[in-house]
Amino acid sequence: MEARAHARYIRMSPRKVKAVADLIRNKPVGEAMTILTLSKRIAREPLIKLLKSAMANAENNHSMDVSKLYVAEIFANPGPTLKRIMPRAQGRAFRINKRTSHITITLREKE
């Protein structure tokens, strides 16, 4: 049995999200929540929200015991990139890529 939660179109590059996601992979949900709460990385906020959502899905939709849950999978894939233009000297234009992420978290019960 597993419970999933998805966060789509998060306005943050997947590289920044993956750095924080690696910290909580294969950890119990209580420990993962503590790690995210104490982290200073900006990607912690959407991950805390997503972890709470996955815990609620496990408890309410799948009748799983929250105390036995651990983070089985967590990954961040790139979403669509917003392309913007920054005017530069002599009529030139530089492109700014504003990246987005699709984050997925899967929780399972310890045997």
Helices and strands as residue ranges (DSSP letters): E 2-10, H 14-24, H 29-38, H 44-61, G 66-68, E 69-78, E 82-87, G 89-91, E 93-98, E 101-109
